[in-house]
Amino acid sequence: MPEAFDPAAMVARFRERAAAVRRRGMPPVEGAERRRIVEQMELDYMDFAMVGDADATLAEGILTLTIDLRPSPAPASRPVDQPE
């Protein structure tokens, strides 16, 4: 591994890969092959996006990725009779 390994740069590359999956066009295929390609694109996006959202640390040669998989909290609702 290179001495200048930058965990934050690696995470940024994964974030860009996730965006690239979203921008990727569909090849001209139909039927079962098209469904397989779409499913793979969805998995690729999910994997790249999770690593792209990670907090990365490198300590004593050990790379640790912390990925929060908890659902986002729902926005607080306000009572109906209260104005905005």
N, CA, C and O atoms as a printed pandas DataFrame, in Angstrom:
     atom_number atom_name residue_name chain_id  residue_number  x_coord  y_coord  z_coord
0              1         N          MET        A               1    0.851   -1.176    0.000
1              2        CA          MET        A               1    0.000    0.000    0.000
2              3         C          MET        A               1    0.894    1.236    0.000
3              4         O          MET        A               1    1.884    1.288    0.730
4              5         N          PRO        A               2    0.544    2.238   -0.825
5              6        CA          PRO        A               2    1.359    3.454   -0.860
6              7         C          PRO        A               2    1.355    4.175    0.485
7              8         O          PRO        A               2    0.380    4.116    1.234
8              9         N          GLU        A               3    2.446    4.846    0.773
9             10        CA          GLU        A               3    2.566    5.594    2.025
10            11         C          GLU        A               3    1.535    6.721    2.103
11            12         O          GLU        A               3    1.090    7.075    3.194
12            13         N          ALA        A               4    1.155    7.285    0.961
13            14        CA          ALA        A               4    0.278    8.447    0.953
14            15         C          ALA        A               4   -1.197    8.061    0.818
15            16         O          ALA        A               4   -1.983    8.843    0.284
16            17         N          PHE        A               5   -1.586    6.889    1.285
17            18        CA          PHE        A               5   -2.985    6.472    1.192
18            19         C          PHE        A               5   -3.856    7.448    1.963
19            20         O          PHE        A               5   -3.573    7.772    3.117
20            21         N          ASP        A               6   -4.914    7.912    1.318
21            22        CA          ASP        A               6   -5.819    8.889    1.916
22            23         C          ASP        A               6   -7.214    8.273    2.014
23            24         O          ASP        A               6   -7.905    8.170    1.001
24            25         N          PRO        A               7   -7.646    7.860    3.215
25            26        CA          PRO        A               7   -8.963    7.238    3.350
26            27         C          PRO        A               7  -10.099    8.146    2.880
27            28         O          PRO        A               7  -11.062    7.666    2.283
28            29         N          ALA        A               8  -10.000    9.444    3.139
29            30        CA          ALA        A               8  -11.060   10.363    2.717
30            31         C          ALA        A               8  -11.152   10.418    1.192
31            32         O          ALA        A               8  -12.250   10.509    0.643
32            33         N          ALA        A               9  -10.024   10.364    0.513
33            34        CA          ALA        A               9  -10.029   10.366   -0.947
34            35         C          ALA        A               9  -10.650    9.071   -1.483
35            36         O          ALA        A               9  -11.359    9.096   -2.489
36            37         N          MET        A              10  -10.389    7.949   -0.820
37            38        CA          MET        A              10  -10.989    6.685   -1.233
38            39         C          MET        A              10  -12.509    6.763   -1.109
39            40         O          MET        A              10  -13.229    6.342   -2.015
40            41         N          VAL        A              11  -12.995    7.294   -0.004
41            42        CA          VAL        A              11  -14.440    7.432    0.204
42            43         C          VAL        A              11  -15.026    8.348   -0.873
43            44         O          VAL        A              11  -16.106    8.075   -1.396
44            45         N          ALA        A              12  -14.326    9.420   -1.203
45            46        CA          ALA        A              12  -14.801   10.335   -2.253
46            47         C          ALA        A              12  -14.880    9.622   -3.603
47            48         O          ALA        A              12  -15.809    9.864   -4.374
48            49         N          ARG        A              13  -13.916    8.748   -3.896
49            50        CA          ARG        A              13  -13.967    7.986   -5.152
50            51         C          ARG        A              13  -15.191    7.079   -5.189
51            52         O          ARG        A              13  -15.821    6.941   -6.237
52            53         N          PHE        A              14  -15.535    6.465   -4.077
53            54        CA          PHE        A              14  -16.725    5.619   -4.036
54            55         C          PHE        A              14  -17.990    6.463   -4.199
55            56         O          PHE        A              14  -18.947    6.032   -4.843
56            57         N          ARG        A              15  -17.995    7.660   -3.621
57            58        CA          ARG        A              15  -19.139    8.561   -3.786
58            59         C          ARG        A              15  -19.322    8.890   -5.270
59            60         O          ARG        A              15  -20.446    8.915   -5.770
60            61         N          GLU        A              16  -18.212    9.142   -5.971
61            62        CA          GLU        A              16  -18.272    9.430   -7.411
62            63         C          GLU        A              16  -18.728    8.198   -8.190
63            64         O          GLU        A              16  -19.476    8.327   -9.158
64            65         N          ARG        A              17  -18.295    7.024   -7.790
65            66        CA          ARG        A              17  -18.747    5.804   -8.470
66            67         C          ARG        A              17  -20.247    5.615   -8.313
67            68         O          ARG        A              17  -20.915    5.192   -9.257
68            69         N          ALA        A              18  -20.785    5.920   -7.148
69            70        CA          ALA        A              18  -22.233    5.821   -6.947
70            71         C          ALA        A              18  -22.953    6.780   -7.891
71            72         O          ALA        A              18  -23.954    6.413   -8.506
72            73         N          ALA        A              19  -22.449    7.998   -8.005
73            74        CA          ALA        A              19  -23.066    8.968   -8.913
74            75         C          ALA        A              19  -22.960    8.495  -10.363
75            76         O          ALA        A              19  -23.883    8.699  -11.152
76            77         N          ALA        A              20  -21.849    7.872  -10.711
77            78        CA          ALA        A              20  -21.661    7.377  -12.084
78            79         C          ALA        A              20  -22.660    6.273  -12.407
79            80         O          ALA        A              20  -23.144    6.186  -13.536
80            81         N          VAL        A              21  -22.971    5.435  -11.433
81            82        CA          VAL        A              21  -23.967    4.380  -11.662
82            83         C          VAL        A              21  -25.308    5.020  -11.976
83            84         O          VAL        A              21  -26.023    4.546  -12.860
84            85         N          ARG        A              22  -25.664    6.085  -11.273
85            86        CA          ARG        A              22  -26.934    6.770  -11.514
86            87         C          ARG        A              22  -26.968    7.407  -12.903
87            88         O          ARG        A              22  -28.026    7.474  -13.528
88            89         N          ARG        A              23  -25.805    7.878  -13.392
89            90        CA          ARG        A              23  -25.741    8.531  -14.706
90            91         C          ARG        A              23  -25.639    7.526  -15.846
91            92         O          ARG        A              23  -25.900    7.871  -16.999
92            93         N          ARG        A              24  -25.264    6.292  -15.540
93            94        CA          ARG        A              24  -25.007    5.286  -16.565
94            95         C          ARG        A              24  -26.270    5.021  -17.385
95            96         O          ARG        A              24  -27.359    4.863  -16.832
96            97         N          GLY        A              25  -26.115    4.976  -18.694
97            98        CA          GLY        A              25  -27.234    4.673  -19.578
98            99         C          GLY        A              25  -27.491    3.172  -19.656
99           100         O          GLY        A              25  -26.648    2.357  -19.281
100          101         N          MET        A              26  -28.655    2.837  -20.144
101          102        CA          MET        A              26  -29.017    1.428  -20.312
102          103         C          MET        A              26  -28.616    0.960  -21.701
103          104         O          MET        A              26  -28.872    1.650  -22.688
104          105         N          PRO        A              27  -27.988   -0.206  -21.786
105          106        CA          PRO        A              27  -27.700   -0.754  -23.118
106          107         C          PRO        A              27  -29.008   -1.197  -23.778
107          108         O          PRO        A              27  -30.005   -1.416  -23.091
108          109         N          PRO        A              28  -29.007   -1.328  -25.104
109          110        CA          PRO        A              28  -30.233   -1.693  -25.820
110          111         C          PRO        A              28  -30.553   -3.184  -25.695
111          112         O          PRO        A              28  -30.393   -3.943  -26.651
112          113         N          VAL        A              29  -31.000   -3.591  -24.521
113          114        CA          VAL        A              29  -31.382   -4.991  -24.300
114          115         C          VAL        A              29  -32.801   -5.029  -23.746
115          116         O          VAL        A              29  -33.295   -4.039  -23.206
116          117         N          GLU        A              30  -33.438   -6.161  -23.884
117          118        CA          GLU        A              30  -34.826   -6.310  -23.452
118          119         C          GLU        A              30  -34.982   -7.532  -22.560
119          120         O          GLU        A              30  -34.067   -8.344  -22.424
120          121         N          GLY        A              31  -36.146   -7.646  -21.962
121          122        CA          GLY        A              31  -36.539   -8.849  -21.235
122          123         C          GLY        A              31  -35.724   -9.123  -19.991
123          124         O          GLY        A              31  -35.373   -8.216  -19.236
124          125         N          ALA        A              32  -35.429  -10.408  -19.796
125          126        CA          ALA        A              32  -34.738  -10.871  -18.587
126          127         C          ALA        A              32  -33.354  -10.249  -18.454
127          128         O          ALA        A              32  -32.924   -9.928  -17.345
128          129         N          GLU        A              33  -32.656  -10.075  -19.562
129          130        CA          GLU        A              33  -31.310   -9.482  -19.506
130          131         C          GLU        A              33  -31.381   -8.040  -19.013
131          132         O          GLU        A              33  -30.533   -7.609  -18.233
132          133         N          ARG        A              34  -32.376   -7.302  -19.459
133          134        CA          ARG        A              34  -32.551   -5.917  -19.010
134          135         C          ARG        A              34  -32.825   -5.884  -17.504
135          136         O          ARG        A              34  -32.245   -5.063  -16.793
136          137         N          ARG        A              35  -33.701   -6.763  -17.010
137          138        CA          ARG        A              35  -33.989   -6.807  -15.570
138          139         C          ARG        A              35  -32.729   -7.145  -14.781
139          140         O          ARG        A              35  -32.496   -6.570  -13.718
140          141         N          ARG        A              36  -31.915   -8.067  -15.286
141          142        CA          ARG        A              36  -30.672   -8.433  -14.601
142          143         C          ARG        A              36  -29.725   -7.232  -14.532
143          144         O          ARG        A              36  -29.095   -6.994  -13.502
144          145         N          ILE        A              37  -29.629   -6.484  -15.621
145          146        CA          ILE        A              37  -28.751   -5.307  -15.653
146          147         C          ILE        A              37  -29.252   -4.246  -14.669
147          148         O          ILE        A              37  -28.457   -3.647  -13.944
148          149         N          VAL        A              38  -30.567   -4.013  -14.643
149          150        CA          VAL        A              38  -31.130   -3.021  -13.720
150          151         C          VAL        A              38  -30.877   -3.438  -12.277
151          152         O          VAL        A              38  -30.491   -2.608  -11.453
152          153         N          GLU        A              39  -31.089   -4.706  -11.964
153          154        CA          GLU        A              39  -30.833   -5.194  -10.600
154          155         C          GLU        A              39  -29.378   -5.001  -10.218
155          156         O          GLU        A              39  -29.083   -4.595   -9.094
156          157         N          GLN        A              40  -28.452   -5.290  -11.146
157          158        CA          GLN        A              40  -27.031   -5.125  -10.855
158          159         C          GLN        A              40  -26.685   -3.658  -10.652
159          160         O          GLN        A              40  -25.885   -3.322   -9.779
160          161         N          MET        A              41  -27.286   -2.780  -11.455
161          162        CA          MET        A              41  -27.040   -1.339  -11.281
162          163         C          MET        A              41  -27.520   -0.865   -9.907
163          164         O          MET        A              41  -26.859   -0.054   -9.258
164          165         N          GLU        A              42  -28.681   -1.381   -9.467
165          166        CA          GLU        A              42  -29.192   -1.002   -8.151
166          167         C          GLU        A              42  -28.263   -1.472   -7.044
167          168         O          GLU        A              42  -28.011   -0.736   -6.089
168          169         N          LEU        A              43  -27.750   -2.693   -7.164
169          170        CA          LEU        A              43  -26.804   -3.215   -6.161
170          171         C          LEU        A              43  -25.504   -2.424   -6.178
171          172         O          LEU        A              43  -24.968   -2.082   -5.124
172          173         N          ASP        A              44  -24.992   -2.129   -7.383
173          174        CA          ASP        A              44  -23.760   -1.340   -7.495
174          175         C          ASP        A              44  -23.936    0.016   -6.818
175          176         O          ASP        A              44  -23.074    0.459   -6.060
176          177         N          TYR        A              45  -25.073    0.677   -7.103
177          178        CA          TYR        A              45  -25.309    1.991   -6.508
178          179         C          TYR        A              45  -25.337    1.888   -4.984
179          180         O          TYR        A              45  -24.697    2.679   -4.292
180          181         N          MET        A              46  -26.078    0.912   -4.466
181          182        CA          MET        A              46  -26.190    0.766   -3.014
182          183         C          MET        A              46  -24.814    0.538   -2.383
183          184         O          MET        A              46  -24.478    1.166   -1.379
184          185         N          ASP        A              47  -24.023   -0.358   -2.971
185          186        CA          ASP        A              47  -22.696   -0.649   -2.414
186          187         C          ASP        A              47  -21.791    0.580   -2.456
187          188         O          ASP        A              47  -21.182    0.942   -1.450
188          189         N          PHE        A              48  -21.705    1.226   -3.632
189          190        CA          PHE        A              48  -20.840    2.394   -3.762
190          191         C          PHE        A              48  -21.323    3.539   -2.872
191          192         O          PHE        A              48  -20.506    4.245   -2.280
192          193         N          ALA        A              49  -22.637    3.731   -2.772
193          194        CA          ALA        A              49  -23.174    4.819   -1.955
194          195         C          ALA        A              49  -22.890    4.582   -0.474
195          196         O          ALA        A              49  -22.565    5.524    0.249
196          197         N          MET        A              50  -23.009    3.344   -0.017
197          198        CA          MET        A              50  -22.729    3.075    1.403
198          199         C          MET        A              50  -21.275    3.371    1.732
199          200         O          MET        A              50  -20.991    4.010    2.746
200          201         N          VAL        A              51  -20.350    2.917    0.894
201          202        CA          VAL        A              51  -18.938    3.201    1.163
202          203         C          VAL        A              51  -18.675    4.700    0.994
203          204         O          VAL        A              51  -17.858    5.273    1.714
204          205         N          GLY        A              52  -19.369    5.332    0.042
205          206        CA          GLY        A              52  -19.214    6.770   -0.158
206          207         C          GLY        A              52  -19.711    7.594    1.015
207          208         O          GLY        A              52  -19.292    8.739    1.186
208          209         N          ASP        A              53  -20.598    7.032    1.826
209          210        CA          ASP        A              53  -21.103    7.723    3.019
210          211         C          ASP        A              53  -20.324    7.372    4.285
211          212         O          ASP        A              53  -20.631    7.882    5.362
212          213         N          ALA        A              54  -19.331    6.514    4.164
213          214        CA          ALA        A              54  -18.594    6.030    5.334
214          215         C          ALA        A              54  -17.683    7.095    5.922
215          216         O          ALA        A              54  -17.218    8.001    5.230
216          217         N          ASP        A              55  -17.445    6.960    7.208
217          218        CA          ASP        A              55  -16.377    7.700    7.873
218          219         C          ASP        A              55  -15.193    6.750    7.901
219          220         O          ASP        A              55  -15.272    5.674    8.493
220          221         N          ALA        A              56  -14.094    7.140    7.266
221          222        CA          ALA        A              56  -12.930    6.267    7.156
222          223         C          ALA        A              56  -11.811    6.754    8.061
223          224         O          ALA        A              56  -11.515    7.947    8.127
224          225         N          THR        A              57  -11.197    5.803    8.756
225          226        CA          THR        A              57  -10.021    6.117    9.569
226          227         C          THR        A              57   -8.942    5.085    9.281
227          228         O          THR        A              57   -9.232    3.917    9.024
228          229         N          LEU        A              58   -7.721    5.526    9.327
229          230        CA          LEU        A              58   -6.570    4.648    9.144
230          231         C          LEU        A              58   -5.690    4.821   10.368
231          232         O          LEU        A              58   -5.103    5.881   10.585
232          233         N          ALA        A              59   -5.607    3.759   11.167
233          234        CA          ALA        A              59   -4.812    3.812   12.392
234          235         C          ALA        A              59   -3.967    2.556   12.486
235          236         O          ALA        A              59   -4.485    1.439   12.452
236          237         N          GLU        A              60   -2.671    2.748   12.605
237          238        CA          GLU        A              60   -1.724    1.636   12.744
238          239         C          GLU        A              60   -1.880    0.611   11.623
239          240         O          GLU        A              60   -1.785   -0.595   11.851
240          241         N          GLY        A              61   -2.124    1.115   10.398
241          242        CA          GLY        A              61   -2.216    0.243    9.235
242          243         C          GLY        A              61   -3.553   -0.452    9.064
243          244         O          GLY        A              61   -3.700   -1.288    8.173
244          245         N          ILE        A              62   -4.528   -0.127    9.895
245          246        CA          ILE        A              62   -5.850   -0.753    9.801
246          247         C          ILE        A              62   -6.854    0.289    9.335
247          248         O          ILE        A              62   -7.056    1.313    9.987
248          249         N          LEU        A              63   -7.487    0.010    8.181
249          250        CA          LEU        A              63   -8.516    0.890    7.640
250          251         C          LEU        A              63   -9.857    0.476    8.224
251          252         O          LEU        A              63  -10.256   -0.685    8.130
252          253         N          THR        A              64  -10.547    1.436    8.828
253          254        CA          THR        A              64  -11.864    1.175    9.406
254          255         C          THR        A              64  -12.877    2.087    8.728
255          256         O          THR        A              64  -12.706    3.305    8.686
256          257         N          LEU        A              65  -13.933    1.480    8.201
257          258        CA          LEU        A              65  -15.027    2.233    7.606
258          259         C          LEU        A              65  -16.223    2.135    8.551
259          260         O          LEU        A              65  -16.662    1.034    8.882
260          261         N          THR        A              66  -16.740    3.255    8.976
261          262        CA          THR        A              66  -17.918    3.287    9.829
262          263         C          THR        A              66  -19.076    3.770    8.972
263          264         O          THR        A              66  -19.058    4.882    8.445
264          265         N          ILE        A              67  -20.095    2.906    8.840
265          266        CA          ILE        A              67  -21.251    3.218    8.005
266          267         C          ILE        A              67  -22.497    3.134    8.877
267          268         O          ILE        A              67  -22.812    2.080    9.430
268          269         N          ASP        A              68  -23.194    4.245    8.992
269          270        CA          ASP        A              68  -24.412    4.303    9.801
270          271         C          ASP        A              68  -25.578    3.785    8.958
271          272         O          ASP        A              68  -26.002    4.447    8.011
272          273         N          LEU        A              69  -26.091    2.615    9.295
273          274        CA          LEU        A              69  -27.185    1.997    8.552
274          275         C          LEU        A              69  -28.544    2.235    9.201
275          276         O          LEU        A              69  -29.558    1.691    8.765
276          277         N          ARG        A              70  -28.548    3.055   10.247
277          278        CA          ARG        A              70  -29.827    3.358   10.897
278          279         C          ARG        A              70  -30.674    4.228    9.985
279          280         O          ARG        A              70  -30.140    5.085    9.280
280          281         N          PRO        A              71  -31.998    4.024    9.984
281          282        CA          PRO        A              71  -32.857    4.870    9.143
282          283         C          PRO        A              71  -32.814    6.319    9.618
283          284         O          PRO        A              71  -32.625    6.597   10.802
284          285         N          SER        A              72  -32.991    7.222    8.683
285          286        CA          SER        A              72  -33.040    8.645    9.034
286          287         C          SER        A              72  -34.283    8.901    9.866
287          288         O          SER        A              72  -35.337    8.319    9.609
288          289         N          PRO        A              73  -34.166    9.770   10.863
289          290        CA          PRO        A              73  -35.357   10.070   11.667
290          291         C          PRO        A              73  -36.404   10.784   10.811
291          292         O          PRO        A              73  -36.071   11.572    9.926
292          293         N          ALA        A              74  -37.652   10.499   11.089
293          294        CA          ALA        A              74  -38.747   11.157   10.374
294          295         C          ALA        A              74  -38.804   12.616   10.805
295          296         O          ALA        A              74  -38.526   12.936   11.961
296          297         N          PRO        A              75  -39.163   13.506    9.875
297          298        CA          PRO        A              75  -39.266   14.916   10.270
298          299         C          PRO        A              75  -40.364   15.084   11.301
299          300         O          PRO        A              75  -41.384   14.396   11.262
300          301         N          ALA        A              76  -40.144   16.002   12.216
301          302        CA          ALA        A              76  -41.140   16.263   13.272
302          303         C          ALA        A              76  -42.382   16.863   12.640
303          304         O          ALA        A              76  -42.298   17.774   11.817
304          305         N          SER        A              77  -43.508   16.354   13.025
305          306        CA          SER        A              77  -44.753   16.921   12.508
306          307         C          SER        A              77  -45.259   17.960   13.498
307          308         O          SER        A              77  -45.038   17.861   14.704
308          309         N          ARG        A              78  -45.923   18.925   12.969
309          310        CA          ARG        A              78  -46.464   19.960   13.835
310          311         C          ARG        A              78  -47.976   19.749   13.953
311          312         O          ARG        A              78  -48.596   19.218   13.032
312          313         N          PRO        A              79  -48.557   20.146   15.042
313          314        CA          PRO        A              79  -50.001   20.012   15.205
314          315         C          PRO        A              79  -50.751   20.746   14.098
315          316         O          PRO        A              79  -50.289   21.779   13.615
316          317         N          VAL        A              80  -51.880   20.228   13.704
317          318        CA          VAL        A              80  -52.664   20.793   12.613
318          319         C          VAL        A              80  -53.125   22.208   12.899
319          320         O          VAL        A              80  -53.186   23.035   11.990
320          321         N          ASP        A              81  -53.451   22.499   14.154
321          322        CA          ASP        A              81  -53.981   23.825   14.473
322          323         C          ASP        A              81  -52.912   24.900   14.670
323          324         O          ASP        A              81  -53.249   26.042   14.982
324          325         N          GLN        A              82  -51.627   24.562   14.494
325          326        CA          GLN        A              82  -50.555   25.536   14.651
326          327         C          GLN        A              82  -50.182   26.104   13.277
327          328         O          GLN        A              82  -50.008   25.344   12.323
328          329         N          PRO        A              83  -50.058   27.422   13.168
329          330        CA          PRO        A              83  -49.611   28.013   11.893
330          331         C          PRO        A              83  -48.131   27.716   11.664
331          332         O          PRO        A              83  -47.398   27.385   12.596
332          333         N          GLU        A              84  -47.712   27.839   10.420
333          334        CA          GLU        A              84  -46.310   27.589   10.061
334          335         C          GLU        A              84  -45.399   28.672   10.514
335          336         O          GLU        A              84  -44.191   28.599   10.284
